[in-house]
Amino acid sequence: MQRIFGNKKNKDPPPSISDASDKLIGVSQITKRGDTVEEKIKKLDIELSKYKEQIKKTRPGPAQEAVKARAMRVLKQKRMYEGQRDMLYNQTFNLDQVAFAAEGIKDAQQTMSALKSANKELKGMMKTVKIQDIDVCGLTLYLCCCKSTSLLDILLS
């Protein structure tokens, strides 16, 4: 059967949020990709400004239309690069949001475990404390106070 169908391939575990964010948001990765896209956009801006000057200098006609066509092509490229840049920033933002939510859940889990352990400790302490003993002690203190006030009343009168 293994000759016909082959062996089942071992699947790699899916990347975690931190792995994905490290690959995408890593300082070197985002700066490299972002810088290259920004450089391309700046170059296209310079080229567009040159074409604007040429359009102003040329007379209306086929020469000006050719310069306009080149300027439109450059403008389309610029928009495409801006879209890529925005998409990259959106991806990093989404991964940051997911990582933040995961950290919040981990914090909530830690808080719950701390509350559970504190609850167990309090229950253990309450088992050692007997309410009847506290009641008896309070009653004896009250009786002692009553006796001392009656003695003071007798002495003062």
N, C-alpha and C positions, 0 to 999 in steps of 0.2 A: 504494500500500500504506500509506503514511503517513497518508492520509486515513481509511482504514478502521481501522487499528490504532493510529494515533497515534505520536508519538515517544516514545522511551524517556526517562523522567524521570531527571535526575541525582540520585542518592541522596546525601544528606549523610553524611559519615563518622560512624560510631557514636561516642557520647561516650566519652572516655577515663575512666579511674578518677579521675584528678585533677579532670577537669571535673565528674564526678558528685559527687565528695566536696566540691568547692568550692561547688556549688549546694546540697547538702544540709547540709554541715557548716560552711558559711560562718558566721562569728560572728554576722552580722546575721540570717541565715535561721534558724539553730537557736535563737537567743535569742528571736526574734519568735514563732516557732511554739511553742517550749517555754513561753515566758512566757504566751502566750495560753491554752494548755491548762492550765497551772498556775493561772492566775487563775480560770479556769472551775471547776477542781476546788476551789479555796479558797472560791469563792462557794457552790458546792453543799454544802461542808462546813458553812458558816455556816447555810445554809438547813436542812440536816439537823439541826443542833443546835437550831434554832428548833422544828422539828417534834417533836423528842424532848421538849422542854419542854412543847409543847402536848399531846402524848400523855399525859404525866405528870399534867397539870392537868385534862384532860377525863375525864369518867366513861365507863365502858364503854358502848358503844352505837354508833348510826349516826354520831355526830359523831366519835368516836374512830376508827372505821373509815375515815372519809373522810380524816382526817389521816394515818392509816397508809398509805392508798392514795397520797396525795401524796408521802409520805416514800419509799415504794417507787419511785415514778416518778423522784424526784430521785436515789435511790440507783442506779437503772439508768443514769441519765445520767452519774453520777459514774464508774461502772464503765466506761462506754463511753469517756469522756475519758481515764481511766487506761490503757485498752487502746491508745488512739491515741498517748498519750505513750510507752508502752512500745514500740510499734511504731516510732515515730520514733527512739528511742534504739537499738533493735535495728538499724535501717537504718544509722545512723551507725556503730555498732560493726562491722557487716559490711563497710562501705566502708573503715573504718580497717584492718581485718584484711587486706583485699585489697591496699590501698595498702602496708601493711607488707610483705606477701609480694612485691609487685612491686619494692619497694626492695631487699629481700634478694636477689632474682634479679639486679637491676642491679649490686649490689655483687659478687655472685659472678662476673658477666661481667667486671667491671673487674679483679677479682683474677686471673681466668684470663688475660686479655690481658696483665697485668703479668707473670705467670709465664711466658707464652710468650715475651715479649720478653726476659726475663732468661735464659731457656733459650737463645735465639738468641745472646745476648751471650756466655754461657758457652761455647757451642760454638765461637764465633769465637775466643775466647781460647784454648781448648784446641788449636785448629789452629796458633796461633802458638807454643805451648809444645811443645817436643819432649821426649818422655820419655827418649829416648836421650841427649840433652845433659845432662839432669838426672842420669841414671845415671852418665854419664862424670864429671861434676863431683863427684858424691858419692864415686865410686871414687877420684878423684885426691885429694880431701880425706882420705879414709880412709888412703890410702898416705902422704900427708904426715904425718898423725898418727902412723902406725906408725913412720915414719922418725924423727920427732922423739922419740918415746918410746924408740926404740933408741939414739939419740944420748944422751939423758939417762941411760939405763942404763949406757952406756959411760963417760960422764963421772962418774957417781956411783960406779962400781965401781973 
